[in-house]
Structures are given as structure tokens and as C-alpha cells.
Amino acid sequence: MRRPLLLLAVLSVGLLGGCGSKIDPDGAAKSVVDVVSGQTKFKPKDVTCPSGVDAEVGTEFDCKFTGPEGKEYTAHMKVTKVEGDNVEFYVESKPS
């Protein structure tokens, strides 16, 4: 049984005028690819993350991708710090 991966990542957020800061889903997906491949040597190719996620400390959301054995994985993201256009979050990746 594989243990969940606990990773820390930083990504830029997309700013929507008047609506506050939102996390760019493509940027989040790229960060998942970067941190998962950096820790496991497996590079996910089909990461999807939700749009409209607020860039606020404590916000949590899930991105999905296909893992090395063709199993679906979830990268659970939790925002821990927002500074300017950068968001810092913890990522826990495990089979869905």
C-alpha cells in the first residue's frame, strides 16, 4: 500500500477584477504535475483542477489525475499562505 505524498508547492493565481483572487486551474494542474513528478518520477498527463477556487488561506480543493497503474488519484490541496500573486499550499496525493 502506498503512503500519501505530502508536498508543498507555490503557484501564481489569476486575479479577477472586483471578485477577489482566484486560483488558476491550469496553474494548479501544472503544479500538481511538477510536485508529483518531482517526488515520484511519475509525470501525470491528465490533471484537472476546478475553476473558481478562492485564493484564501484555509481553502481546500481537489485535483484529479491518472496514476502510474491507470488508477485515479486525488491531489488534495489546502491553501496555507497567500502573498501577492502567489499562493502556497500543501498537497496530499493518494489513490481515489
N, C-alpha and C positions, 0 to 999 in steps of 0.2 A: 504494500500500500504506500502510495506517495504522500509525503507530508505537504501541506500547503506552502507556497512560496510567499514570504513576507518581504516586500520590496518597497523602496522609497523612490519616488520619481518627481520630476518637476516638468510642467508643461505650460505653454502660453495659453491664455484664454482669449476668446473672441469677445470684444466689447460691443454690446448693443445699446445704442443711444437711448437714454431715458428708461431703459428696462433693467439697468444693472448689468453686472458682468455675468456672462455665460461661458461655460467650458466648451471649447470647440471639439465636437465629437471626433473629427479626423485627427486632431492633435492628440486627443486622449488615446485613440486607437494606435497611433504611431508610438506613443509612449509605452503602451502595453507590449507592442512588438519589441521595442528596444529593451525593456527590462526583462521580459520573459526570455528572449533570445540571449541576453547577456548573462543570465543566471543558469539557463538550462541547455544552451546551444541548440534549442529548437526554435525556429522562426515561424510564428503563426502568420498565415497569409489571409485570413478572413475575419479579422477583428471588427466587430460592430459595437459602437457605443451610442447611448441615447443622446438626442439633441435636447436643448432647452434646460440643461442642468445648471443650477445656480452655482457660481463660484463663491461659496461662503464656507467658512470653517464649520465642520461637522456634517456637511452634505455628503451623502453616500449614494453611489450608483454602481451598476454592474455593466461590464462589457463582456461579450461572448466571443469565443473563438474555438476552432477545432484543434485539439491537441495532437500529440505525436502518434497515438494509436487510432486516430479517427474519432476519438471521444470528444464530446462537447465539454469545454472548460468555461468557467466563470472567473473573470478578474474583478474582484470586489474592490472598489475604490472608495477611499474616505479622505476628504479634503482636510488637511491639518493646518495649512497656512495659506493666506492669500496676500501677496505683496506686489502691488502694481499690476502688471500684466502676467505675472507668474503665479501658478497655483502649485502648492506642494501637497502630495497625498501619499498615503500608504496604499499598497496594492497587495491583496491576498488572492493568489491564483490557485484554483483547485478544480478537479473534475466536477461537472454539474450533477 
